[in-house]
Every structure is written in C-alpha cells, then in structure tokens.
Amino acid sequence: MKQNYRKGEERRKHGRHYRRKQRRRNRILRNLLLAFCIVLLALLAAVLIKVLAFPDTEQNEKDPGSGNAVNDIDRTDEEQKSTAVITLDGGTAVEIKLGEGYTDPGYSAQDADGTDLTDQVQVDTSALNRAGEQQVIYTVKDSLGRETQAVRNVTVLPNTEYETPGLPICMYHYVYDPASPPENLDSNYISTDSLEEEMKYLHDNGYYFPTWQEVRDYVDGKLLLPEKSIVLTFDDGPNYMYLGTPILEQYQTPATSFVITSYWNDREMLYGYASDYLTFESHSHKMHQGGGSIGHGGIYTAMTGEEVLADLEKSFEICGNKDAFAYPFGDYTEEGCSTLEEAGLLCAVTTENSKCYPGDNPYLLPRVRMLGSQTLEAFVSAIN
C-alpha cells in the first residue's frame, strides 16, 4: 500500500512539473505573439500616418499638375516652353548651288495671343558656305524671352562657277635684318620691317587664313571662303625664318614653310625652328637640283613616278606633314600631278603669278609673288 502511495505521489509531482513547464511555454508564446502584434501595429500605424499626411503622393506622381516635387519640375519645364510658333513656307527642304545665294521661301511667326513676330525672326544661314546636307535655323522669342526654333534642310551642291575675288597664295622666300643685309640681296629677300608692315595690315584688317584642306575644298567648289582670305608661304626652308617667325607670332598670321629637307639631318633639327604659326611642308628632299629639260631645268620633271614617291616619303618623314607641296623651281608636268595625288597630298603650288579660283587643278595652284622691294600699297594691291 505504501508502495502504491509513493507511486501516486511521484505521478502528482510529475504532473505538477509538467504543468509548470507548460505554463512557461505558454508565457513565451504569449510574449512572442505580443511582440509580433506590437510590430504589426507599428507598421500599420506608419502606413496610416503616411496615407493621412500625404494622401495623393502616389497619384500625384502620375497626375501632372499636382503639388509634389516631380510635377513641380514638370510644370516648370512647361512654363519655360516658348509660346511662339514659326511657320515655314515652301516646305522644309531646299536645294541650291554653292555660292549662288540663298533665297528664302518665306516664313512667319506669331505668339500664342496672335502677336505677329515675323520681323523678329533671326535666320542663320552660316552653314550654307559648305557643300552637303546643311540647315537654315530660324529663331524667335516670345513676349517672355523664351526661344522657339525651326529648321529648314538645305542641300548645297558643289559649284565652281560662282563669282569670287580669288584666293591669293603668297610666295615669299627669305627674311633679313636691314641692319645686316645679306651680300646676295635680291628680290627674294624681304626685310623684317616690310614683313611686319604687311603682317600688321593682315591682322588689323581681319584676314582669314585657311588650312590646306580648306584650300582644296575651295578649288573643288565645296567651300566658300571669306572674301578676305589669304595663304602665306615661304620657300626653301626656315633657316631665314628665325627673323620672320616672331613677326608671324606677334600678329598671329599662320604661314607655311616649304622645306628642302635634305638641308637638314633630321626632323629634330628642323623643328628647332617650329612655331604654332609656322607649318612645315615639302619642297622635296633632293629634287631641288638641276637635271631636267623643262622650265628652269629642275630634275623633278625627269624623274619616274617611283623616284618621286620615294623622295616625297623621305621629305614627309622629316616635315611631319603631307598636305601641300611646292614644285622645285616651279617646274612640273601634267603626269606629275597624279603622282602627287598618289602620295596623298591635298595641294601643290607652282610659281605662276596669279590668285587661285574654284575649278583650278589642286595640284597646279598658282601663287602671288611677293617682292622684297614692294611697298605696302603694292602688297595690298597684289592680294586684292
């Protein structure tokens, strides 16, 4: 019987232990559930606060005209748009020839309130100085100063038949100091005083100095140059240019020095005379010597195409450029032009005394001879 009592007591103790353990488990579960509920309530409260404080935020992002920052920007952009309207007559595409002038088919402009703005339209035709697909741009401002633009597409066809005063490519040779003139002074020498006077004239009168690529485009009928355009060249090499280069730099007048490169051991020696206003181009490597039977008897006209190409490649290597070439002694043949083109040159100049014009052979361009004894008046007359 005692044994049965002990067994019953053990069962009761075990039951009490189990119930205490169960109560602890239940408390933990209740605490976890309470914590979850608190977090959930906090999230719901945050969402509710957002909805109450900013009821139309999401809608406003989709609805132009609402008061949020995104649409404030949209509205600002809208307010910045011009209310002026430009109407182009005659369509938006026109075809003309280079140099023949542009006759506008017509246009009109008005503001939103009907105010006529036609006489305030600015028309930019500056792109029409080059052959190709170009644009004329029309611009006008509304009453608040906001711009409106319209564009007319213009096809500019190459043309070499238009009227032009021509492009002077000036041919100088040597520069000397009048305080120390050379013993063999002749018309190929110009004094520093005279050169400065001429460069000052060009600078003060706003002359334009085209590149050799622009010269090529000009004679090919693909480019209009400003009426006051000029190219300056000095033949035979820069060994006399240490007196002339400072003058070019002072008046910002770019020039080309046609170099006989065999006079120089290497490019480094030649470039001791380099300047931002002096470009070196080829006057040949070893072709500036006798041996031919044409013109002044230069050997160039007696050489084969392969021999000329080999000489030019050496000259290009030292010059560092291959845009233009000056014929040795001014002697040339028609066959030689194709050799120069094969060498990759853009232009070649002779010693024939004239300006160049659209339609001229780019490999037989004449030059205007500059005499050392000429007055400023003679210089101005020669280039105009």
Phi, psi and omega in degrees: 000316176301323180296320179293326180294316180297321179296321179293320179296321179296321179295322180294317178299316180298320179295317179297319179298318181295319182293321177297318179297320179294321180295320178297318179298319180294321179297318179298316179296320179296319180296319178296318179296321179296317179298318178299317180295321179297315179298316180298318179296321179297317178296317178297321179296319180297316178298318181297318179298317180298317181295318181289320183283323182231072188295332187245017186302309183295318180294323183296326180296335180263342188252104177303142180099354178282175189265012180276172187296321182301314183279340170300318178295316179300317182292323178298317177300319180295320181293334182278349180288137179291145177265358179284149180230130177254130178245124180265130176273156172073017178086174184255009180228131182223150177236129178222168172262144178304132175085355182267002178086154182247120175258113185288133178294347178116158180199165174213161179211145175210158178273173183298331181272007178093359179296130181283122181246010187304318183287355179259358181289131175260131184246119181257110180249016186298335182286349185279008177274003181226139178293149180128190178277112185237179181225142167257129185248128180252131182227137175213154179247144176278187185295341179261007177084012181272136188272146168234140178235151171225153185232134172245126179279131183232124174269116180259115182273142176303146183203133178244009187258002184280161180284133179208146179288353181089162181248116176280123170256105188281137180248105172257169172234279190242154178241136180224161176271121182298341177283344180216070185291150178288157181294326183262038182303125176216192186290348177283348182261132174241138182284157177299326179296314181292319180297317179297320180299318181288318179294324177296320179299314180297317180295312184292336182258013171067039179288149178257140183244094183291154173283170178293329175296320178291325175298316179298314179297325179296310182288337176279358180075027181249356185212134170269130176260152173305148182303322177267077177239149183202149175239132180252128177228147177232125184268154167088339176140163187270010184294344174258358188277353179297340175271329184272327184302316178302329178288318176301318181292319182299319184256007175053052181244099182295146180217162176248132174256115176275114192255133168275099194288344178292346177285353186237141180290321181200177183294325182299319179294317180299317185284004169293342178259008187294153178203155175296342182250015178222117180252136180266129174228168189279134168245022183091170176264298180232027181262000180271066180204165180289169178140358179247179183235013181245139176063240181274004176085021178289150185290341184308317185287348181259358184268153176284164178301320180296320179293320178296316180298319180296318178295317181296319181300319177295319180294317179299321182300320181280319181292322184084004179218156177213047179267322185222157182219139175251122181298132175302126182063006182078006183277141180204166171228157179298323180296329182293338180298318181294328177294319179293323177295319178298327180287350178093011179285148176275320187215160170217144185242146179255192174250010177293137190269099179187164168282167174253157187221160173304136182098346177294152174293121183296345179258009176221051184279128178285167177227160177264117183289131176259118180266138181298334183269359186289149176277169177298321179298320179293322177298311181299319179295322183292326185267351181252000000 
